[in-house]
Amino acid sequence: MLSESKLLHKPVMVEEVIRLINVHPGGFYLDCTLGCGGHSLAILEHSSPDGYLVGIDRDPVAIAIAEEILSQYKGRFTLILGNFVYLSELISKTGIDSFDGILFDLGVSSMQLEDPERGFSFSKDGPLDMRMDPNLSLTAHQIVNTFSLDELENIFKNLGEEPFAYKIARAIVEYREKKEIASTKELAEIVSSVVKRRGKIHPATRVFMALRIYINSELENLQKALNQAVSLLKSGGRLCVISYHSLEDRIVKKFFRESKEKIITKSVIKPTREEILTNRRARSARLRGLEKL
Ligand SMILES: C[S@@+](CC[C@H](N)C(=O)[O-])C[C@H]1O[C@@H](n2cnc3c(N)ncnc32)[C@H](O)[C@@H]1O
């Protein structure tokens, strides 16, 4: 499982993150989106021999994988299963009150995307699930089979910025009158039946993204977590956020602008061409950083 999962998620802009957070020995670091532990591994390495890391993820599978990946640094990290929307509360249980660096690497990991059973991807046939946290009650299956045309249209329009939101919502409602929508492939085919492919982008890309954001309350969680993160920073401590779509990046940019802290990324940092060539997932990544005064 170890080598497989290592291949399953390639961490994005690792060197840039390490530099921006200014990782150093003896520092305390918080990774709010542990995933498969790629960034955390680099943070532990660069803060050797005595830096300490707390890692959070709401997905128990991610926690189990990261535990294994980071095992060589046993004794220098604590992993917490939880939602970063409750950041202050989760951290209060660790006995650590402030950090030198905090990271959010938003969205889902390749490990989650690539597992057909999780239902995140239109390119893998699986059940319509899309929950990062298996304890959430709402799934994509419930949404596409029970939400009204208006509700579906709003989700696709507001969270997916999908120009054909109404057309897609109508196709879904018409389809389910005859048959329940059971799988990711079925949903992708419904979307493809009414929307043409735009360049290299699959017609269902925005619909899947919108459903995932809605189910996991991604934007609300981010909005509520940023303030908590800043209050957990030491003076001179740094917050880094990697976002993958404009709605997320807009929240981060606005929060940074309105904050009284120092913005350390005058313009947003994007991955190099070389990184994009070896990791397609990196292409939409945007990195922003803030230093607490
Ligand atoms: C892009 S991946 C992180 C990958 C990680 N940096 C690595 O190098 O492997 C995002 C992770 O954040 C987790 N996540 C997303 N929203 C979360 C939230 N509100 N609370 C806790 N974890 C969350 C997801 O479950 C996923 O594992």
The ligand as a Gaussian input file, in Angstrom:
#p B3LYP/6-31G(d) Opt

LIG

0 1
 C       -5.040000      18.036000      -2.101000
 S       -5.217000      16.889000      -0.806000
 C       -3.762000      17.148000       0.154000
 C       -2.570000      16.418000      -0.339000
 C       -1.362000      16.526000       0.563000
 N       -0.864000      17.869000       0.639000
 C       -0.267000      15.579000       0.126000
 O        0.844000      16.049000      -0.163000
 O       -0.505000      14.381000       0.038000
 C       -6.438000      17.589000       0.209000
 C       -6.765000      16.776000       1.452000
 O       -7.492000      17.629000       2.333000
 C       -8.523000      16.909000       2.936000
 N       -9.544000      17.900000       3.292000
 C      -10.289000      18.653000       2.471000
 N      -11.122000      19.431000       3.176000
 C      -10.883000      19.181000       4.494000
 C      -11.422000      19.681000       5.700000
 N      -12.400000      20.588000       5.714000
 N      -10.915000      19.217000       6.856000
 C       -9.923000      18.295000       6.862000
 N       -9.387000      17.760000       5.740000
 C       -9.857000      18.204000       4.567000
 C       -8.968000      15.908000       1.892000
 O       -9.579000      14.801000       2.504000
 C       -7.628000      15.564000       1.208000
 O       -7.046000      14.438000       1.781000

